[in-house]
């Protein structure tokens, strides 16, 4: 019985800081220009965890879906979005996010279907 109480206290002690810091969870979402004749946009949207460090950062579904809609296949879109969201140098820098995404878009080796 004492082991269960101690275990519950340890779990509660470790979980409280994460729940108390709920206001720092941020999602960055930036909309950058029209691309291609379809008028689709690339929406750079990353989920940032409660820390400044890149720990749990990952792309939101809208980011991957917008890359698919402008001509990337799903696996390439997911890889690009993950790379952009997990780049430590881009955290909190919307201009750098935009420049990086524009550079990837302009790169002919980015394996995009060329119908846009």
Secondary structure, 3 states (H helix, E strand, C coil): CHHHHHHHHHHHHHHHHHHHCHHHCEEEEEEEEEECCCCEEEEEEEEECCCCCCCCCEECHHHHHHHHHCCECHHHHHHHHHHHHCCHHHCCCHHHHHHHHHHHHHCHHHCECCCC
